[in-house]
């Protein structure tokens, strides 16, 4: 799974060896992550029986077409821009051949759901509870299970999963599988569930080889129910069931990070390596700068730039480019003496720049707390007229917040960017991280511009603000805005 491309240093990177001593990375292939068919069949039969025992859904609800929100949400404490890659879609070919909604082969034979893997370092993301599973549509909780072992990394025996089943208001049954032990919602069977409501944390329970959410839709039937693929495409449905369906190749930087060790997102499903994340280093040390991305294509390499505290370029290089649902690239740099302060790493992908800050010499301030507010709470966007939101970020703690950024936490066929403003006038570069002194606030403009190929309607978009040493309170939910397309 891990490919070190040592020749990249000679082929792609041009700076002095004293500055950049190693580059590497490559694709990480997840393969088949689960084998749920028999267990979900049984859960569907149980769910059908319980649904009949409860009051029937109104006939009007059963005739509505569902519109789904994305069922995963990062918590405010996560420093990732986004936290997932889709490794497998529904297999739409009835034979032994493979076919996903876009006529590709990102699936496996007989797969009836969508596998959404935590990335990067999926075991760590599971252990620190970075990603919440949330209801994709409103309905009623019809079945659930908890208390089962949640660290499966291979298929042994017949392990039961932790899960939630919701009968959506449109009548479809939604299955949320492989949840973390002890995290499943405490709501009673028969309770109402709202869209976006917390259901549990991502885990690896049941037939699973690593932390991921298996999300599956079925029709109401006593004979197993018909699988429903929510995606629209050349080989799938003509109309998407998502409120916003991103492009098949949803190329994004998921996380930009600095490490004290060589990054390795896992050579196999059972590995649980220490990422060695660090945002503080001494002069004279080596730092591994890494970018993690989903849906990279051979035409989308990453250009890395490391900036000194005075804004001058210290080193730059370009990664390789592969076709993969998840890939990572890194470079090892040497930190010179006499350059203490806040350094920045930039990653440029398909014309968009992401940033991450780290400290050299000086220590990173103690953790602090943020509060945020967003206005307006709803806006309309089109490929020609983007939506703009005014985000006020307040540092309510006693120390400075370092390297802060904004990100919409939903897969979007759209370009998003942020920029600090003063008196409504943009300051600094687009997507440039910013600092906040204790007790101060800054206004930041968040812009979302749909791509021309999007499929969308009105949807809720969580907005996350995070820093190297600050986040909103643990109990806080991401601020949510309503975006119409």
Secondary structure by P-SEA (a helix, b strand, c coil): cccccccccccccccccccccccbbbbbbbccccccaaaaaaaaaaaaaaaaaccccccccccbbbbbccccccccccccccccccccccccccccccccccccccccccccbbbbbcccaaaaaaaaccbbbbbcbbbbbcccccccccccccccccccccbbbbbccccbbbbbcccccccccccccccccccccccccccccccccccccbbbbbccccccccccccccccccccccccccccccccccccccccccccccccccccccccccccccccccbbbbbbcccccccccbbbbbbbbcccccccccbbbbbbbcccbbbbbbbbbbcccccbbbbbbbccccccbbbbbcccccccccccccccccccccccccbbbbbbbbbbccccccccccccccccccccccbbbbbccccccccccccccccccbbbbbbbbbbbcccccccbbbbbbbbbccccccccccccbbbbbcc
